[in-house]
Amino acid sequence: MTSVPAPHPAPTALSRLKKIAPYLLLGPISGLLVAGAVFNFRDGRPIVASLYGIALVAFTILLPYVVAVLGLRLI
């Protein structure tokens, strides 16, 4: 009879927080986007990682640009 390995225990909220804590130094939103890109790339999901990268670029470059343009139109 072959033995079946025990399944991994479900991660707790504290263990998830410890995993992403270094990325939160970048910010509450951009840090999570960087963490999503890194973890998905490490897990072999480059397409999902690239989508996180696109969202990060949109958040860090395009969002301030759009806000500035809209703000200048109000003046």
N, C-alpha and C positions, 0 to 999 in steps of 0.2 A: 504494500500500500504506500503510495506517495504522500508526503505531507504537503499540505498547502500552507504557504506562508501567511502569517496573520496580517490583516489589512492595517494600513497606517492609521493611527488615531486621528480623529478630526482636529484640525488646528484650532486653537482657542484664539480669542480676540487679542490677548496679550502677546501671543507668539506672532500673530500677523502684524501687530504694531511694532514689535522688535525687528521684524523683517524689513519694514518700510521706513523705520525711524531715520536712518541716514538721509534718505531722499526728502524727508520733510524739511530738512534744512534749506532746501531750495525754494520752499514755499508750499502752502497748503494745496494748491492746484497743480502748479508746474512740477512739484516734487512727485506727486502721484502719477503724473503723465510720464515722467522720466522712469519711475519705478516700473510702470506698466510696460514701457518699451524694453527696458533691460531684462525684466523677468520673462517676457514673452520671447525675446531673442534667445535667451539662455535655454528656454524650454523647447526651442526648435520651431517657433511660430513666427517666422520673419515677416509675414504679411500683416499679422496683427500688430507686431512691433512697429512696422512702418506706419500703420494707421495711428498709433500712439505718437509717433514722431511728427506726423503731419498735424495732428491736433496740438502738439506742443508748439510747433512753428506758428500755427494760426493763433494760438493764445498769446505767444510772446511778441509777435511782430504785427500781425494783422489787427488784433483787437485794439491795441493802443493807437494804431493808425486810424482806424475807423472812428474811435472816440474823439481823436483830435480833429478829424475832418468835420464830424458832426458838431463838435464844440465851436469850431470856427464859423460854421454856418449860422449859429445862434447870435453871433456878434453883429 
